[in-house]
Amino acid sequence: MVMPKCPVKKGASSDAKRLKQLEDENAKLKRLLADAMLDNVVLKDLLGKP
């Protein structure tokens, strides 16, 4: 029995590239948010706010 080949959607390569770009951007934004949150905690600590 021969299994039929799965059709490859046109633009799948560009979809994969776009997904990678979005994942990279998401990781960068998460790092920026973590840095900003850490700065916020440090500043609150310096000001003596709970």
PDBQT receptor file of N, H, CA, C and O in Angstrom, charges set to zero:
ATOM      1  N   MET A   1       0.848  -1.184   0.000  1.00  0.00    +0.000 N 
ATOM      2  CA  MET A   1       0.000   0.000   0.000  1.00  0.00    +0.000 C 
ATOM      3  C   MET A   1       0.890   1.243   0.000  1.00  0.00    +0.000 C 
ATOM      4  O   MET A   1       1.788   1.375   0.831  1.00  0.00    +0.000 OA
ATOM      5  N   VAL A   2       0.636   2.129  -0.918  1.00  0.00    +0.000 N 
ATOM      6  H   VAL A   2      -0.093   2.021  -1.594  1.00  0.00    +0.000 HD
ATOM      7  CA  VAL A   2       1.417   3.355  -1.040  1.00  0.00    +0.000 C 
ATOM      8  C   VAL A   2       0.646   4.495  -0.388  1.00  0.00    +0.000 C 
ATOM      9  O   VAL A   2      -0.530   4.716  -0.673  1.00  0.00    +0.000 OA
ATOM     10  N   MET A   3       1.335   5.212   0.493  1.00  0.00    +0.000 N 
ATOM     11  H   MET A   3       2.291   5.033   0.725  1.00  0.00    +0.000 HD
ATOM     12  CA  MET A   3       0.698   6.345   1.168  1.00  0.00    +0.000 C 
ATOM     13  C   MET A   3       0.773   7.565   0.257  1.00  0.00    +0.000 C 
ATOM     14  O   MET A   3       1.830   7.855  -0.302  1.00  0.00    +0.000 OA
ATOM     15  N   PRO A   4      -0.313   8.266   0.107  1.00  0.00    +0.000 N 
ATOM     16  CA  PRO A   4      -0.277   9.471  -0.732  1.00  0.00    +0.000 C 
ATOM     17  C   PRO A   4       0.559  10.554  -0.059  1.00  0.00    +0.000 C 
ATOM     18  O   PRO A   4       0.598  10.674   1.165  1.00  0.00    +0.000 OA
ATOM     19  N   LYS A   5       1.219  11.327  -0.896  1.00  0.00    +0.000 N 
ATOM     20  H   LYS A   5       1.187  11.229  -1.890  1.00  0.00    +0.000 HD
ATOM     21  CA  LYS A   5       2.009  12.432  -0.364  1.00  0.00    +0.000 C 
ATOM     22  C   LYS A   5       1.075  13.529   0.123  1.00  0.00    +0.000 C 
ATOM     23  O   LYS A   5       0.036  13.804  -0.477  1.00  0.00    +0.000 OA
ATOM     24  N   CYS A   6       1.474  14.141   1.220  1.00  0.00    +0.000 N 
ATOM     25  H   CYS A   6       2.318  13.918   1.708  1.00  0.00    +0.000 HD
ATOM     26  CA  CYS A   6       0.695  15.266   1.732  1.00  0.00    +0.000 C 
ATOM     27  C   CYS A   6       0.961  16.470   0.843  1.00  0.00    +0.000 C 
ATOM     28  O   CYS A   6       2.114  16.771   0.532  1.00  0.00    +0.000 OA
ATOM     29  N   PRO A   7      -0.068  17.143   0.443  1.00  0.00    +0.000 N 
ATOM     30  CA  PRO A   7       0.153  18.331  -0.387  1.00  0.00    +0.000 C 
ATOM     31  C   PRO A   7       0.840  19.429   0.431  1.00  0.00    +0.000 C 
ATOM     32  O   PRO A   7       0.505  19.667   1.592  1.00  0.00    +0.000 OA
ATOM     33  N   VAL A   8       1.796  20.080  -0.198  1.00  0.00    +0.000 N 
ATOM     34  H   VAL A   8       2.068  19.887  -1.141  1.00  0.00    +0.000 HD
ATOM     35  CA  VAL A   8       2.505  21.171   0.465  1.00  0.00    +0.000 C 
ATOM     36  C   VAL A   8       1.838  22.467   0.059  1.00  0.00    +0.000 C 
ATOM     37  O   VAL A   8       1.722  22.783  -1.125  1.00  0.00    +0.000 OA
ATOM     38  N   LYS A   9       1.409  23.200   1.045  1.00  0.00    +0.000 N 
ATOM     39  H   LYS A   9       1.503  22.943   2.007  1.00  0.00    +0.000 HD
ATOM     40  CA  LYS A   9       0.729  24.463   0.783  1.00  0.00    +0.000 C 
ATOM     41  C   LYS A   9       1.730  25.481   0.236  1.00  0.00    +0.000 C 
ATOM     42  O   LYS A   9       2.837  25.620   0.755  1.00  0.00    +0.000 OA
ATOM     43  N   LYS A  10       1.329  26.181  -0.808  1.00  0.00    +0.000 N 
ATOM     44  H   LYS A  10       0.429  26.068  -1.230  1.00  0.00    +0.000 HD
ATOM     45  CA  LYS A  10       2.195  27.232  -1.329  1.00  0.00    +0.000 C 
ATOM     46  C   LYS A  10       2.365  28.294  -0.260  1.00  0.00    +0.000 C 
ATOM     47  O   LYS A  10       1.409  28.664   0.422  1.00  0.00    +0.000 OA
ATOM     48  N   GLY A  11       3.580  28.776  -0.120  1.00  0.00    +0.000 N 
ATOM     49  H   GLY A  11       4.356  28.475  -0.674  1.00  0.00    +0.000 HD
ATOM     50  CA  GLY A  11       3.845  29.805   0.864  1.00  0.00    +0.000 C 
ATOM     51  C   GLY A  11       4.150  29.243   2.243  1.00  0.00    +0.000 C 
ATOM     52  O   GLY A  11       4.299  30.002   3.200  1.00  0.00    +0.000 OA
ATOM     53  N   ALA A  12       4.246  27.927   2.357  1.00  0.00    +0.000 N 
ATOM     54  H   ALA A  12       4.125  27.310   1.579  1.00  0.00    +0.000 HD
ATOM     55  CA  ALA A  12       4.533  27.320   3.657  1.00  0.00    +0.000 C 
ATOM     56  C   ALA A  12       5.898  27.768   4.157  1.00  0.00    +0.000 C 
ATOM     57  O   ALA A  12       6.097  27.955   5.357  1.00  0.00    +0.000 OA
ATOM     58  N   SER A  13       6.834  27.939   3.235  1.00  0.00    +0.000 N 
ATOM     59  H   SER A  13       6.672  27.787   2.260  1.00  0.00    +0.000 HD
ATOM     60  CA  SER A  13       8.164  28.390   3.616  1.00  0.00    +0.000 C 
ATOM     61  C   SER A  13       8.111  29.803   4.186  1.00  0.00    +0.000 C 
ATOM     62  O   SER A  13       8.744  30.093   5.201  1.00  0.00    +0.000 OA
ATOM     63  N   SER A  14       7.359  30.677   3.534  1.00  0.00    +0.000 N 
ATOM     64  H   SER A  14       6.845  30.442   2.709  1.00  0.00    +0.000 HD
ATOM     65  CA  SER A  14       7.255  32.046   4.034  1.00  0.00    +0.000 C 
ATOM     66  C   SER A  14       6.465  32.083   5.337  1.00  0.00    +0.000 C 
ATOM     67  O   SER A  14       6.726  32.922   6.198  1.00  0.00    +0.000 OA
ATOM     68  N   ASP A  15       5.498  31.174   5.486  1.00  0.00    +0.000 N 
ATOM     69  H   ASP A  15       5.286  30.492   4.786  1.00  0.00    +0.000 HD
ATOM     70  CA  ASP A  15       4.762  31.083   6.747  1.00  0.00    +0.000 C 
ATOM     71  C   ASP A  15       5.700  30.678   7.876  1.00  0.00    +0.000 C 
ATOM     72  O   ASP A  15       5.625  31.224   8.977  1.00  0.00    +0.000 OA
ATOM     73  N   ALA A  16       6.579  29.726   7.605  1.00  0.00    +0.000 N 
ATOM     74  H   ALA A  16       6.640  29.282   6.711  1.00  0.00    +0.000 HD
ATOM     75  CA  ALA A  16       7.527  29.265   8.620  1.00  0.00    +0.000 C 
ATOM     76  C   ALA A  16       8.488  30.387   8.992  1.00  0.00    +0.000 C 
ATOM     77  O   ALA A  16       8.818  30.564  10.165  1.00  0.00    +0.000 OA
ATOM     78  N   LYS A  17       8.939  31.148   7.989  1.00  0.00    +0.000 N 
ATOM     79  H   LYS A  17       8.672  31.004   7.036  1.00  0.00    +0.000 HD
ATOM     80  CA  LYS A  17       9.837  32.277   8.258  1.00  0.00    +0.000 C 
ATOM     81  C   LYS A  17       9.135  33.334   9.096  1.00  0.00    +0.000 C 
ATOM     82  O   LYS A  17       9.717  33.880  10.032  1.00  0.00    +0.000 OA
ATOM     83  N   ARG A  18       7.895  33.618   8.761  1.00  0.00    +0.000 N 
ATOM     84  H   ARG A  18       7.422  33.174   8.000  1.00  0.00    +0.000 HD
ATOM     85  CA  ARG A  18       7.121  34.624   9.508  1.00  0.00    +0.000 C 
ATOM     86  C   ARG A  18       6.894  34.163  10.941  1.00  0.00    +0.000 C 
ATOM     87  O   ARG A  18       6.978  34.959  11.877  1.00  0.00    +0.000 OA
ATOM     88  N   LEU A  19       6.606  32.879  11.110  1.00  0.00    +0.000 N 
ATOM     89  H   LEU A  19       6.537  32.232  10.351  1.00  0.00    +0.000 HD
ATOM     90  CA  LEU A  19       6.421  32.333  12.453  1.00  0.00    +0.000 C 
ATOM     91  C   LEU A  19       7.699  32.493  13.266  1.00  0.00    +0.000 C 
ATOM     92  O   LEU A  19       7.647  32.886  14.432  1.00  0.00    +0.000 OA
ATOM     93  N   LYS A  20       8.839  32.195  12.665  1.00  0.00    +0.000 N 
ATOM     94  H   LYS A  20       8.881  31.876  11.718  1.00  0.00    +0.000 HD
ATOM     95  CA  LYS A  20      10.130  32.341  13.347  1.00  0.00    +0.000 C 
ATOM     96  C   LYS A  20      10.360  33.795  13.731  1.00  0.00    +0.000 C 
ATOM     97  O   LYS A  20      10.823  34.073  14.838  1.00  0.00    +0.000 OA
ATOM     98  N   GLN A  21      10.044  34.731  12.832  1.00  0.00    +0.000 N 
ATOM     99  H   GLN A  21       9.668  34.505  11.934  1.00  0.00    +0.000 HD
ATOM    100  CA  GLN A  21      10.206  36.153  13.132  1.00  0.00    +0.000 C 
ATOM    101  C   GLN A  21       9.329  36.559  14.311  1.00  0.00    +0.000 C 
ATOM    102  O   GLN A  21       9.772  37.281  15.204  1.00  0.00    +0.000 OA
ATOM    103  N   LEU A  22       8.093  36.094  14.310  1.00  0.00    +0.000 N 
ATOM    104  H   LEU A  22       7.733  35.507  13.585  1.00  0.00    +0.000 HD
ATOM    105  CA  LEU A  22       7.177  36.435  15.394  1.00  0.00    +0.000 C 
ATOM    106  C   LEU A  22       7.624  35.824  16.720  1.00  0.00    +0.000 C 
ATOM    107  O   LEU A  22       7.501  36.454  17.771  1.00  0.00    +0.000 OA
ATOM    108  N   GLU A  23       8.142  34.604  16.670  1.00  0.00    +0.000 N 
ATOM    109  H   GLU A  23       8.242  34.093  15.816  1.00  0.00    +0.000 HD
ATOM    110  CA  GLU A  23       8.641  33.975  17.892  1.00  0.00    +0.000 C 
ATOM    111  C   GLU A  23       9.846  34.733  18.431  1.00  0.00    +0.000 C 
ATOM    112  O   GLU A  23       9.966  34.924  19.641  1.00  0.00    +0.000 OA
ATOM    113  N   ASP A  24      10.740  35.167  17.545  1.00  0.00    +0.000 N 
ATOM    114  H   ASP A  24      10.643  35.012  16.562  1.00  0.00    +0.000 HD
ATOM    115  CA  ASP A  24      11.910  35.941  17.962  1.00  0.00    +0.000 C 
ATOM    116  C   ASP A  24      11.490  37.278  18.568  1.00  0.00    +0.000 C 
ATOM    117  O   ASP A  24      12.008  37.695  19.604  1.00  0.00    +0.000 OA
ATOM    118  N   GLU A  25      10.544  37.943  17.905  1.00  0.00    +0.000 N 
ATOM    119  H   GLU A  25      10.124  37.604  17.063  1.00  0.00    +0.000 HD
ATOM    120  CA  GLU A  25      10.060  39.225  18.415  1.00  0.00    +0.000 C 
ATOM    121  C   GLU A  25       9.382  39.040  19.773  1.00  0.00    +0.000 C 
ATOM    122  O   GLU A  25       9.561  39.859  20.674  1.00  0.00    +0.000 OA
ATOM    123  N   ASN A  26       8.616  37.983  19.918  1.00  0.00    +0.000 N 
ATOM    124  H   ASN A  26       8.470  37.318  19.186  1.00  0.00    +0.000 HD
ATOM    125  CA  ASN A  26       7.937  37.698  21.176  1.00  0.00    +0.000 C 
ATOM    126  C   ASN A  26       8.955  37.486  22.296  1.00  0.00    +0.000 C 
ATOM    127  O   ASN A  26       8.772  38.003  23.399  1.00  0.00    +0.000 OA
ATOM    128  N   ALA A  27      10.015  36.740  22.030  1.00  0.00    +0.000 N 
ATOM    129  H   ALA A  27      10.163  36.320  21.134  1.00  0.00    +0.000 HD
ATOM    130  CA  ALA A  27      11.056  36.500  23.030  1.00  0.00    +0.000 C 
ATOM    131  C   ALA A  27      11.733  37.811  23.422  1.00  0.00    +0.000 C 
ATOM    132  O   ALA A  27      12.008  38.046  24.599  1.00  0.00    +0.000 OA
ATOM    133  N   LYS A  28      12.000  38.665  22.430  1.00  0.00    +0.000 N 
ATOM    134  H   LYS A  28      11.776  38.475  21.474  1.00  0.00    +0.000 HD
ATOM    135  CA  LYS A  28      12.631  39.957  22.705  1.00  0.00    +0.000 C 
ATOM    136  C   LYS A  28      11.723  40.823  23.578  1.00  0.00    +0.000 C 
ATOM    137  O   LYS A  28      12.188  41.447  24.531  1.00  0.00    +0.000 OA
ATOM    138  N   LEU A  29      10.441  40.860  23.255  1.00  0.00    +0.000 N 
ATOM    139  H   LEU A  29      10.064  40.353  22.481  1.00  0.00    +0.000 HD
ATOM    140  CA  LEU A  29       9.497  41.657  24.034  1.00  0.00    +0.000 C 
ATOM    141  C   LEU A  29       9.353  41.127  25.457  1.00  0.00    +0.000 C 
ATOM    142  O   LEU A  29       9.207  41.904  26.401  1.00  0.00    +0.000 OA
ATOM    143  N   LYS A  30       9.396  39.817  25.610  1.00  0.00    +0.000 N 
ATOM    144  H   LYS A  30       9.515  39.186  24.843  1.00  0.00    +0.000 HD
ATOM    145  CA  LYS A  30       9.328  39.229  26.951  1.00  0.00    +0.000 C 
ATOM    146  C   LYS A  30      10.544  39.632  27.781  1.00  0.00    +0.000 C 
ATOM    147  O   LYS A  30      10.418  39.924  28.970  1.00  0.00    +0.000 OA
ATOM    148  N   ARG A  31      11.732  39.648  27.148  1.00  0.00    +0.000 N 
ATOM    149  H   ARG A  31      11.834  39.411  26.182  1.00  0.00    +0.000 HD
ATOM    150  CA  ARG A  31      12.942  40.082  27.861  1.00  0.00    +0.000 C 
ATOM    151  C   ARG A  31      12.837  41.546  28.258  1.00  0.00    +0.000 C 
ATOM    152  O   ARG A  31      13.193  41.917  29.377  1.00  0.00    +0.000 OA
ATOM    153  N   LEU A  32      12.347  42.385  27.338  1.00  0.00    +0.000 N 
ATOM    154  H   LEU A  32      12.058  42.084  26.429  1.00  0.00    +0.000 HD
ATOM    155  CA  LEU A  32      12.187  43.804  27.643  1.00  0.00    +0.000 C 
ATOM    156  C   LEU A  32      11.205  44.015  28.789  1.00  0.00    +0.000 C 
ATOM    157  O   LEU A  32      11.438  44.851  29.661  1.00  0.00    +0.000 OA
ATOM    158  N   LEU A  33      10.121  43.270  28.789  1.00  0.00    +0.000 N 
ATOM    159  H   LEU A  33       9.932  42.590  28.080  1.00  0.00    +0.000 HD
ATOM    160  CA  LEU A  33       9.139  43.374  29.862  1.00  0.00    +0.000 C 
ATOM    161  C   LEU A  33       9.746  42.941  31.188  1.00  0.00    +0.000 C 
ATOM    162  O   LEU A  33       9.541  43.602  32.206  1.00  0.00    +0.000 OA
ATOM    163  N   ALA A  34      10.484  41.850  31.190  1.00  0.00    +0.000 N 
ATOM    164  H   ALA A  34      10.650  41.313  30.362  1.00  0.00    +0.000 HD
ATOM    165  CA  ALA A  34      11.122  41.371  32.417  1.00  0.00    +0.000 C 
ATOM    166  C   ALA A  34      12.098  42.414  32.951  1.00  0.00    +0.000 C 
ATOM    167  O   ALA A  34      12.147  42.651  34.158  1.00  0.00    +0.000 OA
ATOM    168  N   ASP A  35      12.873  43.037  32.069  1.00  0.00    +0.000 N 
ATOM    169  H   ASP A  35      12.833  42.844  31.089  1.00  0.00    +0.000 HD
ATOM    170  CA  ASP A  35      13.806  44.089  32.490  1.00  0.00    +0.000 C 
ATOM    171  C   ASP A  35      13.062  45.274  33.085  1.00  0.00    +0.000 C 
ATOM    172  O   ASP A  35      13.470  45.808  34.117  1.00  0.00    +0.000 OA
ATOM    173  N   ALA A  36      11.984  45.687  32.451  1.00  0.00    +0.000 N 
ATOM    174  H   ALA A  36      11.652  45.254  31.613  1.00  0.00    +0.000 HD
ATOM    175  CA  ALA A  36      11.204  46.823  32.941  1.00  0.00    +0.000 C 
ATOM    176  C   ALA A  36      10.579  46.503  34.297  1.00  0.00    +0.000 C 
ATOM    177  O   ALA A  36      10.547  47.356  35.185  1.00  0.00    +0.000 OA
ATOM    178  N   MET A  37      10.086  45.286  34.457  1.00  0.00    +0.000 N 
ATOM    179  H   MET A  37      10.111  44.593  33.736  1.00  0.00    +0.000 HD
ATOM    180  CA  MET A  37       9.488  44.892  35.731  1.00  0.00    +0.000 C 
ATOM    181  C   MET A  37      10.545  44.860  36.832  1.00  0.00    +0.000 C 
ATOM    182  O   MET A  37      10.275  45.262  37.964  1.00  0.00    +0.000 OA
ATOM    183  N   LEU A  38      11.734  44.389  36.509  1.00  0.00    +0.000 N 
ATOM    184  H   LEU A  38      11.953  44.062  35.589  1.00  0.00    +0.000 HD
ATOM    185  CA  LEU A  38      12.822  44.366  37.479  1.00  0.00    +0.000 C 
ATOM    186  C   LEU A  38      13.214  45.788  37.869  1.00  0.00    +0.000 C 
ATOM    187  O   LEU A  38      13.412  46.073  39.050  1.00  0.00    +0.000 OA
ATOM    188  N   ASP A  39      13.327  46.679  36.892  1.00  0.00    +0.000 N 
ATOM    189  H   ASP A  39      13.167  46.447  35.932  1.00  0.00    +0.000 HD
ATOM    190  CA  ASP A  39      13.624  48.084  37.180  1.00  0.00    +0.000 C 
ATOM    191  C   ASP A  39      12.565  48.675  38.095  1.00  0.00    +0.000 C 
ATOM    192  O   ASP A  39      12.887  49.427  39.015  1.00  0.00    +0.000 OA
ATOM    193  N   ASN A  40      11.314  48.343  37.851  1.00  0.00    +0.000 N 
ATOM    194  H   ASN A  40      11.053  47.733  37.104  1.00  0.00    +0.000 HD
ATOM    195  CA  ASN A  40      10.202  48.840  38.650  1.00  0.00    +0.000 C 
ATOM    196  C   ASN A  40      10.346  48.382  40.101  1.00  0.00    +0.000 C 
ATOM    197  O   ASN A  40      10.155  49.176  41.021  1.00  0.00    +0.000 OA
ATOM    198  N   VAL A  41      10.677  47.123  40.309  1.00  0.00    +0.000 N 
ATOM    199  H   VAL A  41      10.832  46.477  39.561  1.00  0.00    +0.000 HD
ATOM    200  CA  VAL A  41      10.848  46.590  41.663  1.00  0.00    +0.000 C 
ATOM    201  C   VAL A  41      12.006  47.287  42.368  1.00  0.00    +0.000 C 
ATOM    202  O   VAL A  41      11.899  47.643  43.541  1.00  0.00    +0.000 OA
ATOM    203  N   VAL A  42      13.106  47.481  41.658  1.00  0.00    +0.000 N 
ATOM    204  H   VAL A  42      13.193  47.192  40.704  1.00  0.00    +0.000 HD
ATOM    205  CA  VAL A  42      14.274  48.140  42.246  1.00  0.00    +0.000 C 
ATOM    206  C   VAL A  42      13.932  49.572  42.638  1.00  0.00    +0.000 C 
ATOM    207  O   VAL A  42      14.285  50.011  43.733  1.00  0.00    +0.000 OA
ATOM    208  N   LEU A  43      13.255  50.299  41.767  1.00  0.00    +0.000 N 
ATOM    209  H   LEU A  43      12.968  49.942  40.878  1.00  0.00    +0.000 HD
ATOM    210  CA  LEU A  43      12.891  51.681  42.071  1.00  0.00    +0.000 C 
ATOM    211  C   LEU A  43      11.934  51.760  43.255  1.00  0.00    +0.000 C 
ATOM    212  O   LEU A  43      12.081  52.631  44.113  1.00  0.00    +0.000 OA
ATOM    213  N   LYS A  44      10.969  50.869  43.307  1.00  0.00    +0.000 N 
ATOM    214  H   LYS A  44      10.850  50.162  42.610  1.00  0.00    +0.000 HD
ATOM    215  CA  LYS A  44      10.048  50.848  44.447  1.00  0.00    +0.000 C 
ATOM    216  C   LYS A  44      10.801  50.557  45.735  1.00  0.00    +0.000 C 
ATOM    217  O   LYS A  44      10.506  51.143  46.777  1.00  0.00    +0.000 OA
ATOM    218  N   ASP A  45      11.774  49.653  45.666  1.00  0.00    +0.000 N 
ATOM    219  H   ASP A  45      12.014  49.178  44.820  1.00  0.00    +0.000 HD
ATOM    220  CA  ASP A  45      12.571  49.319  46.838  1.00  0.00    +0.000 C 
ATOM    221  C   ASP A  45      13.377  50.535  47.291  1.00  0.00    +0.000 C 
ATOM    222  O   ASP A  45      13.474  50.805  48.489  1.00  0.00    +0.000 OA
ATOM    223  N   LEU A  46      13.949  51.263  46.346  1.00  0.00    +0.000 N 
ATOM    224  H   LEU A  46      13.870  51.044  45.374  1.00  0.00    +0.000 HD
ATOM    225  CA  LEU A  46      14.728  52.456  46.686  1.00  0.00    +0.000 C 
ATOM    226  C   LEU A  46      13.858  53.552  47.287  1.00  0.00    +0.000 C 
ATOM    227  O   LEU A  46      14.309  54.306  48.149  1.00  0.00    +0.000 OA
ATOM    228  N   LEU A  47      12.616  53.640  46.834  1.00  0.00    +0.000 N 
ATOM    229  H   LEU A  47      12.250  53.028  46.133  1.00  0.00    +0.000 HD
ATOM    230  CA  LEU A  47      11.699  54.653  47.350  1.00  0.00    +0.000 C 
ATOM    231  C   LEU A  47      11.015  54.204  48.636  1.00  0.00    +0.000 C 
ATOM    232  O   LEU A  47      10.346  54.998  49.296  1.00  0.00    +0.000 OA
ATOM    233  N   GLY A  48      11.179  52.951  48.986  1.00  0.00    +0.000 N 
ATOM    234  H   GLY A  48      11.722  52.305  48.449  1.00  0.00    +0.000 HD
ATOM    235  CA  GLY A  48      10.583  52.432  50.208  1.00  0.00    +0.000 C 
ATOM    236  C   GLY A  48       9.111  52.126  50.094  1.00  0.00    +0.000 C 
ATOM    237  O   GLY A  48       8.414  52.049  51.106  1.00  0.00    +0.000 OA
ATOM    238  N   LYS A  49       8.628  51.951  48.888  1.00  0.00    +0.000 N 
ATOM    239  H   LYS A  49       9.195  52.013  48.066  1.00  0.00    +0.000 HD
ATOM    240  CA  LYS A  49       7.211  51.618  48.695  1.00  0.00    +0.000 C 
ATOM    241  C   LYS A  49       7.043  50.103  48.708  1.00  0.00    +0.000 C 
ATOM    242  O   LYS A  49       7.896  49.376  48.199  1.00  0.00    +0.000 OA
ATOM    243  N   PRO A  50       5.949  49.631  49.287  1.00  0.00    +0.000 N 
ATOM    244  CA  PRO A  50       5.714  48.180  49.325  1.00  0.00    +0.000 C 
ATOM    245  C   PRO A  50       5.350  47.604  47.977  1.00  0.00    +0.000 C 
ATOM    246  O   PRO A  50       5.125  46.400  47.860  1.00  0.00    +0.000 OA
TER     247      PRO A  50
